[in-house]
Amino acid sequence: MRVVAIFIAIIGLTVIMTACGSNTNDKTSKYGFEKTDIQGETIGLSEEKPTLIYFMAAWCPTCVGGEKVFAELHKQYGDKVQLITVDIDPSVDTKEQLKKFQQKYGGNWPHVIDENQEMAKKFQVKQLEEVSLINLKGEQVFRGVNPSLEELQEALANEGVTR
């Protein structure tokens, strides 16, 4: 009887430790996703570096500033942070328009059209120019509307990301 109780306790502890020890940010995370970018590549949250996501629209003139901030972050941090630009107005913007926007203002990081606004809903985006920072645990650790380069640098520094 005692052996059975110990055996059950060990199994229970193993299940609990496995569940609690899992901090991956895959598709099962609250913020996990899998999308195809405008280049046809499948993207999701990185398991190796924090992810910054910029929610915008290619037709939006003020969204250019946020894309330029991302371009500067890309220069400064390179592969230390994953950048993703998400166009949340698929009723107006096309893949071709987003490609032109990327070529004119952005850089070589994934750009996605949020076809069914799944990402906007998942991240509870209320307006254009919102930025979210997701850490390696799959947690949103920063959220801001039109944040400055300095604000994003500080958010990344809080996650241990240096230039």
N, C-alpha and C positions, 0 to 999 in steps of 0.2 A: 504494500500500500504506500509506504513511504517512498519507494523507488518510483512508483507511478506519479506521485505528487511532484517529485523532483524533476522527472522527465517533462511533465506538463509545464512546470515553471520555466524550465530551460527553453522549451519551444515558445512559450509566451514571451519571454525576454528576447529571444532571437527575432521574433516578429516585430516587437516594439522597437528594438534597436535598428533593425533594417529600415523601418518606416521613418524613424526619427533621424537616422543618419543620412537619409536621402535628401540632398539639397540640390539636385540637378535642376536645371532650368529648361528641360525639354518641353515637348508639346503638352505634357500633363501639368506644367506650372500654370498658375493663374494667368500669367502673361505670355505663355508659350504660344507659338504659332508656326505655321509653315506656309509660305507664300512663294509665288513665282515672280521674280522681278522683271523689268522691261527688257532685260537681256536674255530672259528664258532660264535663268538660274534659280534654283530652289534655295530659299533663305529661311532662317529662323533665328532664335536667340543663340548667341554664341555661348559655348560652355567654357571658353577659355579667356574671355574678356568681357567687360561691361558693354552694354548696347545702348546707344543713344538713338532715339527715334524722333524724327521731325515730321509732324503732321501738317500738311499744307495743300495748296492747289496751284497748278501750273498757271492758271489765269490770274492769280492773286499778285498784284504788284508789290505789296509789302512782304510777301513770302520770300522775295528775292533776298532780303537781308538775312533771314534765317539760313537760307541755303549757303550764302557767303560765309556765315559764321561756321557752318559745318565744313566748308572748304578750308577755312583756316584751321579748324580742329584737325582735319585730315592731314594738313601740312605739319602741324605741331606734334601730333600723337602717332601718326602712321597707323601701324597695325596693332597698337595698344588698346584701341577701342573700336568696336563695331559701330558703324554709322549706317542708318537706314532712313531714307526719305520716303514718306508715304503720302500719296495724293489721295485725299479723302473726298474728292468730288468727281466720281466717275460719270455723273450725269452730264458733265460739261467737258471734262478733260479726257483726252485719248492717250494711248500709249505714245503716239508720235509727238503729241504736244509735250508730254513729260520728258521724252528723249531730248527734244529741243531745249527745254528748260534745264535739264541736266548738263547738256553740252555748253550752254551759255553761262550758267551760274554755278554749277555744282562740280562734282568730281567723280572719281572712279569708285563709287560705293553703290550699293543696291538702291534702286528707286522702284517703288511699287505703286500700282494703281489699286486702291482698296475697292475692288469691284462691288462687293455687297456691303461695304462699310463694316465688315467684320472686325477689323482692327480698331476702327474708331469706337465701336461699341465695347470691345474688350478693354480698351484703355480709357473708356468713358470720356472721350474727347468732346469738348463743348464748343470749341472754336478753332479756326485756323491758327497756325503758328505755335501750337502746343508742342513741347518737347518733353519726352520721358526718358529717364535713365533707369535701366534695369541692371541690377548687379548680378554677380555670378550665382547667387542663390535664387534668382528668378523673381526678386522683389523690386518693386518700383521705389527707388530711393530719392528721386528728384522728379518734379513736375513743374513746368513753368510755361507761361505764355510769352513768346518772343524774348527768351532769356538772352542776356549779353554773353559775349565770349568769356568774360571774367566769371560770370555765374556758372557757366558750364565747366570751366577750368576748376573752379572750387568744388563743384559736385564731383568731378572726376578725382580730384585730389582726396576728397573724403572717402573715396573707394580705393585709394592707394595707387591711382594711375598717375604717373609722372611723365613729363615730356622727355 
